[in-house]
């Protein structure tokens, strides 16, 4: 308790000392960008009783030098990001309030992006996507009703590039540590004949990675064609790319970290992940009159790729007897999938009442199969590329929702959101371990949400909300838990205060997230590096989040956030060492109780800015048993970011120079890992644990030519 008080005192001291002198009313005007109707059904307005953070294109551009979106969002409240290769490019991860990527619902223009089957989000397939983002909204907790896999800790909705009235473009190049380089070109025709616009981007990103041979090679594109008039907006969008990454998900033991924290246990030359993904979206928005508008969204996503791996001294039975016992093999494990989405909604607005109702339907099919591409002891009948396992999956997801915002009085605004979701998941065949899998499950969920916002005065408002969410298991849960896995239920209570005045803003909220049958990470990995999960009967996350911005002077701004939390499994019982053990209340894995950021930004004029950013993440456990051996140390990392805009007004309008020094003070730390301590206690900790070292001091420098 003492450390919570100290952190709270620190936050209050640094952010409230200038409150009195800055406490003046601030006028504000709101304008709705035409493109924002694409995400209107899944976003909330500033005064909604939903805890959220907004990130603009300008915010993204300050640090966009090729790192993935989770790294760019690392400084938002309660957010912790990480990467396999250590440099923030390739396989990167986002956790919010201690919940992993399978619980963070991600939509792009309202279209679900989470993989329907694993429920994860693979940012490696969206190389340089930040360069085509207009804005982001991160809702913490259950949030408002959204499309696709249920939000169980947060939802992130992304709006892609808006229509540009004027023609232009940019050429961006950046270089940095570990052979990192990014090259991209963007263009827009502007509005042609006042109605049509065409725009696009091509990008290539490469990095050797901080970890030895953990390279990332990304090629991506984004194209859009738009039609707009007074009442109609039609957007046709396609984006995607191809990635190749050398594997580094196995991590390092403590001994290996001490010997050489950049080493990579994989030695096979082509131990790589290879994946292609293309997205096609069509959006049609129509304003019928001053009260009614409609939105239709269609999507098709095509994904296909493989993970190549060398394995020695294999058993014939593991490969469908295509080899003889003891043979070395090289295999490719494939995913081959199709994803279709239909979103449709209507909006009614009149006299302070807004009602948005809609449906979302998606269907996902995926073939999982493995090919034997080489062996040093094949059986005589075997041909190269013979399959040794196959399973076929299909998942359909239909939801219907209606949400209303209305004024109960001059000071009280109410929010009501009702969603029903119907999910069917089937998969049959053999897993990669050649174990039979046969699942045909239906899930029917009712997810109500409601809240109130009370406006105290022009500067202050308070809100309270309740939201219920239900979530189905993913494929890995069925594989590892067979018929024992259960769906999860979350009751989320939020209480917040918002203050906005000239030179000072503050968002403060308390949350209590109570779970039934939460699927918590065990700390263990499957055979492709994905975390395994298991149900626990009862658990909760209780926290306080503070997010403040203070204009210290005309040139100096302080942005800070602080998250204090307790994340507990109640009355945990596990099967360990051949017996049942009751461990009482324990801490949920990968849930630090303190996450804090302070960013001091200096901008003497509109050409130059520099920011010194410090990120603190408290101690966390990799297991659910409070085992000291599984504890990850706390860390405090400081980054320096700067940019300078040089007006040219000749061939180019301007040239923007951007630089970043990450981990300025050269800290050696690991922010993630895995452990099997909850299953075994016999082997020593170093034999059953791994860690993911993050990069020491490194830099990125970029130049963008804007025309």
N, C-alpha and C positions, 0 to 999 in steps of 0.2 A: 504493500500500500504506500510506503514511503516514496518509492521511486515514481509512482503515478503522480503523487503530489508535487514532486520536484519538477517533472516534465510539464505539468499543468502550470506551475508558477512561472517556469521559463517562458512558456508560450504567452501567458497573460502579460508578463513583463515586457516582452519584445513587441507585442502587438497592440497593447492598450495604452501605453504611456502617452501617445499623441492623440488619443481618442477625443479628448475635450477640444483641442484646438482645431480638429478636423471635422467636428460634428456639425455640419451645415447641410441644409437641404440641397439636393441635386436634382435638376430637371433632367428628364429623360424622354426620348421619343423612340417609338418602336416602328420599324418598317419590316414588312414580310417580303423576303426575296421570293420571287416567283418559283424558284426551284424548291423552296422549303416545303411545298405541298407534298413532295415525294416522301417526306419523313414525318409529316404531321400526325399520322396515325400512331406512330411509335415514340414520338418525342413529347416532352412536356414543356409548358411555358415557365418563365422565371418564377412566377408566384404559385406554382402548383405545389401541393403537399407531398412532393416526391424529392428525395435527396439526390442531387445531381450536380455535375460539373460540365460546362461547355468549353470547347476548344475550337478556336477559329483558324482559318487558313493562315492568318498572320502569325498566330502562335506556333503553328506547325513549321512554317518556313524558317523560324528563328534557329531551328536545330536540325533541319532536314538535310542531312548529308549522306544518306544512304542507309541509316539504321532503320530497323523495323518499327512498326507502329507501337508494339508494347514498350519499347525502349523510349520512344518519344512521349509516351504517357506516364512514364515512371514517376513523375513528380506530382501527380494528382493525389488527392487524399486517399489513404488506405490502399494504395497501389504498390505492388512489388513486381518488378520484371526481372527476367533472367534470360540467358542464352547458352546453348550447348557449347558453341565454339568460343564463347567468352567475350566476343567483340560486339555483340548486339546485332549481328547480321546472320541470317540463316534460320535455324530452328530457335525461335524466341518464344517466351512465355509471359503471360500476364495473370497475376493473381490480385483479387480485390477482396478486402476484408478476410483474407486467409483462404478464400475459395479459389479453386483452380480453373483453368480455361473451360472445362466441361460444364461449368456452372455459369459462365459468362456468356449470355446470349449476344451474338453479333449479327447485325443486319447491315446491308449495303443498299441504300435507297429503299429501305423497308423489306428487302429480300433477305431471307435467312442465309447466313454464310457458314455457320457451324456445320461441320460434317454431320449429317443426320444420324449416322450409325455410331460413330465414336463420340459424338457431341463435342469434339475438340475443335480448335481453330488453328489452322496451319498457315501462319503468316508468311512462311517461306514461299508459298504459292502466289503471293501478292508482292513481288519485288517492286520497290519504289512506289508502292501504292499511295503513300503519303503525298506524293507530288500531284495526285489527282483528287485530293480530298478538299472539299469546300469547308466542312465543319464536322465536328464530332460532338456527341453528347454521351457522357458516361453516367448512367443511373445506378446508384448503389442500393443494395437490397433487392427486393422483388421488382420495384419500379412499376411502370405502367404495362398494360398488356402489350405483348410484342408477338412477332411471328417466328415460328420455328421452335427449336429446343428451348425449354423453359428457362427463364432467368432465375438462378438460385443463389446469387450473390451479387450479381450486377448485370446490366445490359449496356452494350455499346452500340449505338447506331451511328452510321457513317453516311454522310451526304457527299456525293461526288461533285466534280466541278460544275459550277453554275454557268448559265449562259452568259457570254460576254457580248456586250453591244459593239465593241470595237475590235478590229483585227489586231493581232499581235502574236508574240511567242517568246520563247526563252530557250537558251542553250545552257545547260548546267553541267559542270564537271567538278568532281572533288577527288581528293587523294588523301591517304593517311597511313597510319601504322598498319602493320601486318599485310602490306600489299593491297590495302583496301582502295578501291576506286569506283566511282559512279559516274556514268555518262547518260545524259538524257536530253531530249529535245521535245518541246511542246509547241503547239500552234493553235490558233483559232482564227477563223475567217471573220469573226464578228457577225453581227446580224446583216445578212444579205437580203436586200429588198424588204428590210424591216421585219422579216419573218423567219429566215433560215440561218442556222449557224452550224458549222462543222468544226470540230476540235479534236485534238489527239495528242498522244505522247508515246514515245519509244524510249526504253531505258535498258541499260545493262549495268549490273553491279557485280563486282568480284571482290572477294576477300580471302586471304590465306587463313584467317582466323588466328586467335591467340593460341589456341591449342594446336599442336603439331599436326600438319596435314588436314586440319578440319576446314577445308576450303569451302566456299560457297560461290556458285556461279549462277546468276539470275538474269534472265532475259524476259522483259515484260512489255506490254502495250496497253493503251487505253484509247478508245475512239468513241466519239459520240456525234450524233446528228440530231438537231433540234428544230422543231417548228413551233412558233409562238404567235398568237394574236391576242386580242383583248380578252377572250374567254377560253382559249385552248392552249395547252402546252403538251407537246408530244416529244418524248426523248427516246431515241434508240441508242443503246449503249452496248459496247462490247469491250471486254478487258480480259486479261489473262497473261499466261506466260509459261516458261519452262524453267525448272530448277534442277541443279545437280549439286549435291552436298556430300562431302566425305563425312562418314559417321563419327560422332564423338559423344554419343549418349551413354556410353558405359562408365564415364567418369574415372576418378582415380581414388585409390586407397590413401589413407593417411601417410603411409610410408612413401608412396609414389609422389604425393604432394610435396613431401620434404625433400625427395631426391631431385625432382624436376617437375614443377607444377604445370608445365606446358606439354608434357609427353602424352602420347595417345596410345592406349593398349592395342588398338587395331593396327595390323601390319599388312593385311592384304591390300594390294595396290588399288583395287576398284571396289573397296567396301563403301559403296555410295548409295545414296537415295536419289532417284530420278523420277520426276513427276511433271506432267503437263496438265494444265487446267485452263479452260476457256469458259467465259461467262457471257451470256447474251440476255440483255434486259430491254423490255419495251414498256414505257410508262405513258399513260394518257390521262391528263387531268383536264376536267371540263368544269367551268363555272356556269351553272345554269341560270342563276339570277343572284340577287343580293343576299339570299338566304341559303341557297343550296349549291353544293359542288360535289363532284365525284372524282374518284381516282381508280385507275386500273393498272396493275403491274403484272407483267409476265416475265418469266425467267426460264432459261435452260442453261445448265452447267454440265460440261463434259470434262471428266477427269480420268486420267489413266497414268499409271506409273509403276515402278518396281523398286525394290530394295535388294541390292546384290550383296551376298555374304559368302565368305569362305568358312568352312567348318572341317575340322580334321577328325579322323578316327570315329566315323559315324556307324550307327547300327542300321542294318538293312531295313528293319521294320519301320524306322522313322521316315523312310523314303520310298515306301510302297514296294520294297524289295527290288528297286531298280538298280541297286548297288549290292556289292558283297560286304559283309561285316568288316569294319575297320577301314573302309575306303575314306579318302578325303573327297570333299565335294565343294562345288560352287553352285549356289542356288540363287534364283530370283523369285521374290515373293511379290505378286502383282495385286493391284487394285484396279478395277475397271468399272467406272460408275457413270450414271446419268441422274440428273436432278432437275425436276420440273416444279415450277411454282406458279400459282395464281393468287394474286391479292386483289381484293376489290373493297372499296369503302366509300361511304357517303358522309358528308358533313353538313350539318344544319346549324346556322348561327342567327340569333336574333335577340336583341335586348339583353345582352349579357349571358345568354344561354348558348352553349355549344355542345352539340351531340355528334359524336363520330361513331359510326357503326360499320362493321365490315366482316369479311371472311378471309381466311387464308387456307389454301390447300397446297400440299406438296407431296410429291412421290419420288422416292429415291431407290434406285436399284444398284447393287454392287456385287461384282464377282470377285471373290478372293481365291487366288490359286497360286501354286508354287511350281516353278520349272527347274528341272535339273539341267544346268548348262555345261557342267563338266564333272568328271569323277575319275580318279586314277584306278578304279576297280569296278567298272560297270559290268552288270550281267550281260550276257550275250545278246539278249533280245531288246535291250534298252537303246533308245534313240535320244540324242541330245534334244532338250526342250520337252521331253516327256513330263507330264504333270504328276506330281506326287500327292497333291491334295486339291480340293475344290469345295467351296461353299458359296451358295447363292443367297443374297439377302434382298429384302424389299421392305421399305418403311413408308407408310402413308401417314400424313399428319393433317388433320382438318380442325380448324378453330373458328369460332364465331365470337365476336365481341361487340360490346357497346359501352362507350364511355361518355360521361356527361360532366360538364363544368357549368355551374350556375351560381348566381349570387343569391344568398339567403337574406342579406341586408347590405347596407353600404359598406360594412366592415368585414362581413363573413362570406367567404366563397367556399362552396362545397365541390367535391370531386367524387364521382362514383364510376366504377369500372368493373364490368362483369364479363368474364370470358369462360367459355366452355371449349374443351380441347379433346379430340378423339384421335388416338394413336393406335396403329396396328404395326407390329414388327414381326417379320418372319425371317428365319434363316435356317437352311438345312445343308448338310454335307459334312465335310471334315475341316477342322481347324488346321492351322499350320503345324500343330503338334500331332496331327492325324487323330485327334480325338473327335468322336461324333458330336455334332451340335444340331439340335432340333428345337427351334423356338417358334411358337406362334402365339403371341400375346397381344391382348387388347387392353388399352388403358383409356379410361374416361375420366376427365378431370374438370372440376368446377373451381375457378379461381376468382373470387371476389376481392375487390379493393375499394377502399373509400377513405376520404380524408377531408380535413377542414383547414382553411387558411384564414387567420384572423389578422386584419391590418390594424395595427395599433396607431400608426400615424404615417406620415409621408416617408419616414426613414426605416420603420420597423414593422415586421410581421412575424407571427409565429404560426407553426403548422403542426398537425398531428395526423398520422395515417396508420391504417392497418391494411395488410395485404396477405393473401394466402396464395401459395404456389404449390403445385405438385409436379413431380418430374419422374419420368420413366428411367429404368436402368439403361446403360449402353451395352454394346456388344461384348466388351471385355468383362462386364459384370456378369453376363450370362455365361461366358466361358469359364470364369474362375469360380463362380458361386453356384453354377448349375441351376437347379430349381429353387434354391433357397433365397435368391435375391428378391427384394421387395422394392416397390416404388417409394419415393420420398415425399414428405409433406413439410412445408415451411410456413410458419406464422411469423410475419415480420411487422414489428411495431416501431414507428419512427416518431420522434418529437424534435422539432427544430425551431430555430430563431434565425431570422435574416435581418441584417442591418445594412443599409446602403446610404451613404452620404458623400459629400464632396471630399475626396481624398481618403475615404476609409470605407471598407466593406468587410462584413463578417458573416459567415455561415456557420452555425453551430447546431449539431444534432446529436441526440441520444438514440441508439437503436438497440432493440432486443430481437434477435432472430432465434426462434424456438423450432427445433427440428424433431420430426418423428421419422425413424428409420433412415437417418442421413447416411449417405454413402461417403464415408470418409476415406482419404488416402491412407493406405497401410504403411507407406514408405517403400514397399517392394515394387519391382518393375516386371513387366512381361518381357517376352523375348524380342521385342522391337523398341524397348525403352519407354513404353507407356506405363504410367503409375496404375497399380491395382487398387481396388476399393472394396470395402465391405460395409454392410449395414451395421449401425449401432442404434439401439432402441431409442435413446433420448439424448439430446445434445443441444447446446445453445451457443450463440455468439452475442456478447453484450459489449457495447462500445460507446465511446464519445469521440466525435470528429469535429475538429475546429479548422476552419479555412478562412484566412484573412488576407487582405491586401491594404497596405498603407502607403500613401504618397507622402514620403518624408520631406522631400523638397520638389521643386519643379523638375529636377534631374534624377532624383533617387526614389526608387520604389522598393518596398519590402513585401514579398509574397510568402506566406507561411501556411503550413498546415500540420496538424498533429492528430494522430489517431491512437487512442488508448483502448484496449479491449481485453476481455477475458473470453476464451474460446474453450469450452469444456464438454467432454463426454461424461454423462452422468452414469455412475455405477457400471463401469466398463467390465465386462467379463470376456476373457479370451481363453482359447484352448492352446496351452503352451506346455512343452516338456511332457506331453502325454497326459495332461490333466487340466481341469477347468480351474482358472484362477480369477478371483474378483479383485480388481485393483481400485475400486472406488471411483471418485471423480478424477479424470485425467485431462491433460491439454490436447486439443486436436492438433494433429500433425500439420506442419507448415503454416502455423498461425502465430506470427509474432505479436506480442502484446503491446508493442510500441512501434509506430511508423511515423516519421516526421520529416518535413522538408522546410528549408529556409532558402529563399532565393532573393538576393540583393541585386537589383537591376539599375544600371547607370545609363542614362540617355541624355547627354547634354544638348542634343539637337535631333532633328529628324533623319540625320545621316548615319550617326554612330550610336551603337548600344553595346553594352557588355553586361554579363550576368555571372555572378558567383553563386553556385547552387550546391547546397549540402543536403545529402540524403542519409537518414539514420534508420536502420532496421534492427529491431531488438532481437534477442535470443529466440530461437524456435527449435522445436523438436522435429525430427524426421520420422518418428514413430508416435503412436498414441498412448504409450505407457509411461511417459515422463522419465524414460531411461536416460541417465546422464550421458551415457556413451553415444546416444543418438542426437545430442544437442548440437545445433549450429550456432556458432558465436555471433554476437551482434556485430554490426559494421557501420561505419560512417564514411561515406564517399563524397568527395567534393569535385565538382566539374566547373570548368570555366568556358563560357560561350560568348562570342562577340560577332558583330557584323558591321560592315560599313558600306553605305550606298554612295556610289560615285555617279552623279548626273553627267550624262554625255550629250544627249540631244543631237546626235549626228546619225551615224548608222544605227546605233543602239540608243534607247531612251536612257538606260542606266546600266551600270555594272555593280553587282552586289558581291562583296567579299564576305565570306562566312568562315568562322573557325571555331573549333571545339578542342579543349584539352580535357579528356575524361580521366577520372581518378587522379586528380592533380597531385595528390600527395603519395601516390605510388603504393597504395594499400594492397596487400595480398589477402584475398578473402574468397570464400565460397558462399554463394547465396542459396544453394540448392544441393540436394543429394538424394541418396536412397539407402535403405536399411532393411534387414530382415530380422531385426531383434525381436519383433513381436511374434515371430514364428519360432525362432531358435534362440536358445541362450547358451548352448554349448560352445560353439566357435567363438574366437575372440572377435571384438568389435571390428577390428581392422580387416578381418577376412570376409565380413558380410556387409560392409558399408562402402559407399562410394560418394565422391564429392565432385561438384562441377566448379572448377576454378574460374573466376572472372578475370578479365584483363587488368593488368597493372597500368601505369600511366601510358596513355596513348593519345593520339591527336588525329583530327580530320580538318582539312582545309578545302574550301570550295569557292568557285567563282561562277556566277550566273550572269549571262548576257541577256538583257531584256530588250526586246524590240517590238 
